[in-house]
Amino acid sequence: MGKIFDWIDSRLGVKEPHKKFLQRPVPQNINYSYCLGGMAFTYFLILVFTGLLLSLYYIPSEKEAFKSIVMINENVRLGWLVRSLHKWSAHLFIIFIILHTIRVFVSRAYRPPRELNWMTGVFGLVIAMASGFTGYLLPWDQKAYWATEVGTAMFGTVPFIGEHLLYMVRGGAYVDGMTLIRFYSLHVLYLPFSMAIILWAHFHMVKRQGIAKGL
């Protein structure tokens, strides 16, 4: 990769004007565990790319959603591959965020002045889990339906406001086409946009504060 970057730099001159951004001091005791956050970000980029491709064929309709998934898998060229990449990248995205969180906790990198960075990371994990939950319904098969039925029912158990939360999440009293549209909107618009803001804030603070030295 270094040779490729040097070849690009010899033609475009990237290094010199961006030296402050590209060349930064790092602690000597870091190891590969410090790459877990970068791996999570890589999977996020894969999710965005594959999600954009899937959105070209997916139909968020109560009658057409499952049919569009079957069409993607069987009729669209390499559709099964794109969908598999999206599915497994989602799993790995959450796994690497959790591993990154554990590494930060163990190395005590959450201590001041990095407590706000820790908070943005926690919010990112919550958004990632919400993205996985909303995306699980989109195939609109029996497993997705009943998993969402059980998952959303938990909101109804919240004291005093449970019923209102349940209606807000489902878009009604039951899991139906309105729930599908609501989850699709959250999955492809609101949650990715929120994640992008969180990631920008997270990386901006890392850039300003540098990499924590750990224990």
Buried (B, 14 or more C-beta within 10 A) or exposed (E): EEEEEEEEBEEEEBBEEEEEEEEEEEEEEBEEBBBBBEBBBBBBEBBBBBBEBBEEBBBBBBEEBBEBBEBBBEEBEEBEEBBEBBBEBBEBBBBBBBBBBEBBEEBEBBEEEBEBBBBBBBBBBEBBEBBBBBBBBBBBBEEBBEBBBEBBBEBBEEEEEBEEBBEEBBBEEEBEBEBBBBBBBBBBEBBBEBBEBBBEBBBEBBEEEEEBEBE
